């Protein structure tokens, strides 16, 4: 929250969507907002939902800005001037702009689109999606509990949405989030999204499966060694 509320730009509408958390989340949010006296528009809601996809979709419904950025609870913007630096680059609300992340392990990962290598890796926490994109292709598919972003970006690509890669690190990404804790499910959902997309060749799909099996084995071994 601090990384958003401390942004130098006030051209921000901050939407906080909570799913009736049972811990101290709501108390912390309310205390933070009570102490905030800045100029940003802030909206907070806590009610039952159907998971992360559902929360994302609620945010879309309430948003009035031209671009949406989805920052999960364990992620944060890397500096107070991120929005001020990126805003001049966001020119077309029909498009998706995506930069890079730095993980809590210190690894830097940029979004990449390389059709010659069948590489399509968009960093969701570092992406700015034009509001008109949702009007064109719809919101997040709520049957996906983890890979809703991968499915959404594949759908956007298939339906002709333009992607622009930004050479900017915007977000510090936690490796302790649900995508890493529920790694098998994430890989399964990624494959489901890829299979539904049908714009990748059979070879590319098989290559994806193989790469992720190797990744999963390596991840498991590293966890056991720790």
C-alpha positions in Angstrom: 0.0 0.0 0.0 2.8 2.4 0.9 4.4 1.9 -2.5 1.2 3.1 -4.2 0.2 5.8 -1.8 3.7 7.3 -1.9 3.8 7.6 -5.7 4.8 11.1 -6.8 1.9 11.2 -9.2 -1.6 11.7 -7.9 -3.1 10.7 -11.2 -3.9 7.3 -9.6 -7.1 5.6 -8.7 -6.2 3.0 -6.1 -8.7 0.2 -5.8 -8.2 -2.3 -3.0 -10.3 -5.5 -3.3 -10.4 -7.9 -0.4 -12.2 -11.2 -0.2 -13.3 -11.1 3.5 -9.8 -11.8 4.8 -9.8 -13.6 8.2 -6.4 -12.2 9.3 -5.4 -8.6 10.0 -5.6 -7.5 6.4 -8.7 -5.3 6.8 -7.5 -3.7 10.0 -4.2 -2.8 8.4 -5.9 -1.4 5.3 -8.3 0.8 7.3 -5.5 2.1 9.6 -3.4 2.9 6.6 -6.2 4.7 4.8 -7.3 6.6 8.0 -3.7 8.0 8.2 -3.5 8.9 4.5 -4.1 12.5 3.6 -2.8 12.6 0.0 -4.6 13.4 -3.2 -5.1 10.0 -4.7 -8.6 8.5 -5.1 -8.9 5.4 -3.0 -11.7 2.8 -3.1 -11.8 -0.2 -0.6 -14.2 -3.1 -0.5 -14.1 -6.3 1.4 -16.7 -8.9 0.5 -17.0 -12.6 -0.5 -15.6 -13.4 -3.9 -14.7 -16.3 -6.1 -10.9 -16.0 -5.8 -8.3 -13.9 -7.4 -9.9 -13.7 -10.9 -13.1 -12.6 -9.3 -11.3 -9.9 -7.3 -9.5 -8.7 -10.5 -12.9 -8.5 -12.3 -14.4 -6.4 -9.5 -11.5 -4.0 -9.8 -12.2 -3.7 -13.6 -15.9 -3.0 -12.9 -15.1 -0.2 -10.5 -12.1 1.3 -12.4 -12.6 4.6 -14.2 -9.1 5.2 -15.5 -7.7 4.6 -18.9 -5.2 1.9 -17.8 -5.3 -0.7 -15.2 -2.3 -2.2 -13.3 -2.9 -5.3 -11.0 -0.6 -5.3 -8.0 -1.1 -8.3 -5.7 -1.0 -8.1 -2.0 2.6 -9.3 -1.7 4.0 -7.2 -4.5 5.1 -3.5 -4.5 6.2 -0.7 -6.9 10.0 -0.4 -6.9 10.1 3.4 -6.5 8.0 6.4 -5.8 8.3 7.6 -9.4 7.2 4.5 -11.2 3.8 5.8 -12.3 5.2 9.2 -13.2 7.8 7.5 -15.4 5.5 5.1 -17.1 2.4 7.3 -17.7 3.9 9.3 -20.7 4.5 6.0 -22.5 0.9 4.8 -22.2 -0.5 6.2 -25.4 -3.2 3.9 -26.6 -6.0 2.5 -24.3 -6.5 -0.3 -26.8 -3.1 -1.8 -26.0 -1.2 -3.5 -23.3 2.2 -2.2 -22.1 4.4 -4.4 -20.1 7.7 -3.9 -18.3 9.8 -6.0 -16.0 9.9 -7.2 -12.4 12.6 -7.8 -9.8 11.9 -10.8 -7.6 12.4 -10.9 -3.8 15.3 -13.2 -4.7 17.0 -10.4 -6.7 16.3 -11.8 -10.2 15.3 -9.4 -12.9 12.7 -10.6 -15.5 11.4 -8.6 -18.4 8.4 -9.2 -20.5 9.2 -10.7 -23.8 7.4 -11.5 -27.1 9.5 -13.4 -29.7 7.4 -15.2 -32.3 10.5 -16.8 -33.8 11.2 -18.6 -30.5 7.6 -19.1 -29.5 8.2 -16.9 -26.5 5.3 -15.0 -25.0 6.0 -14.1 -21.4 4.2 -11.1 -20.1 4.8 -10.0 -16.5 1.4 -9.3 -15.1 2.5 -7.2 -12.1 4.4 -5.0 -14.4 1.7 -4.6 -17.1 -0.6 -1.7 -17.8 -3.8 -2.8 -19.7 -5.9 -0.2 -21.5 -9.5 -0.2 -20.2 -10.7 -0.6 -23.8 -8.9 -4.0 -24.0 -11.4 -5.4 -21.5 -14.3 -4.0 -23.4 -12.9 -5.7 -26.5 -12.0 -9.2 -25.2 -13.8 -9.5 -21.8 -12.5 -9.8 -18.3 -10.5 -12.6 -16.6 -11.9 -16.1 -16.9 -12.9 -17.1 -13.3 -12.4 -20.8 -14.0 -8.7 -20.1 -13.7 -7.6 -19.7 -10.1 -3.9 -18.9 -10.7 -3.2 -18.6 -14.4 -5.9 -16.1 -15.2 -3.4 -13.6 -16.3 -1.7 -16.0 -18.8 -5.1 -17.0 -20.2 -6.0 -13.3 -20.5 -2.9 -12.3 -22.3 -3.1 -15.3 -24.7 -6.7 -14.3 -25.5 -5.7 -10.7 -26.0 -2.9 -11.7 -28.4 -5.2 -14.1 -30.3 -7.8 -11.3 -30.7 -5.4 -8.8 -32.1 -4.5 -6.6 -29.1 -1.2 -4.9 -29.6 1.5 -5.4 -26.9 4.4 -3.0 -26.3 7.4 -4.0 -24.2 8.8 -1.4 -21.8 12.4 -1.5 -20.8 11.5 -0.5 -17.3 11.4 -2.4 -14.0 8.2 -1.4 -12.3 7.5 -4.0 -9.6 9.1 -6.0 -6.9 7.5 -9.5 -7.1 7.2 -11.8 -4.2 8.3 -15.4 -4.9 6.2 -16.5 -2.0 2.9 -15.9 -3.7 0.3 -18.4 -4.7 1.8 -19.0 -8.2 4.9 -20.5 -6.5 3.2 -22.2 -3.6 0.7 -24.0 -5.9 3.2 -24.5 -8.7 1.7 -27.8 -10.0 -1.7 -26.2 -10.4 -0.2 -23.1 -12.0 1.6 -25.2 -14.6 -1.6 -27.2 -15.2 -3.6 -24.1 -15.7 -1.0 -22.6 -18.0 -1.2 -25.6 -20.2 -5.0 -25.4 -20.2 -4.8 -21.8 -21.4 -2.2 -22.7 -24.0 -4.3 -25.6 -25.3 -7.4 -23.5 -25.5 -5.5 -20.7 -27.4 -4.6 -23.0 -30.3 -2.3 -20.3 -31.9 0.8 -22.2 -30.9 2.0 -25.2 -32.8 1.9 -28.7 -31.3 5.7 -28.6 -31.0 5.6 -25.3 -29.1 3.0 -26.7 -26.7 5.1 -29.9 -26.1 8.2 -27.8 -25.6 6.3 -25.7 -23.1 5.3 -28.9 -21.2 8.9 -30.2 -21.2 10.4 -26.9 -20.0 7.9 -26.6 -17.2 8.4 -30.2 -16.1 12.2 -29.5 -15.9 11.4 -26.2 -14.0 9.1 -28.1 -11.5 11.7 -30.8 -10.8 14.4 -28.1 -10.3 12.1 -26.1 -8.0 11.3 -29.2 -5.9 14.9 -30.1 -5.5 15.9 -26.6 -4.5 13.1 -26.6 -1.9 14.2 -30.0 -0.5 17.8 -28.9 -0.3 16.7 -25.8 1.7 
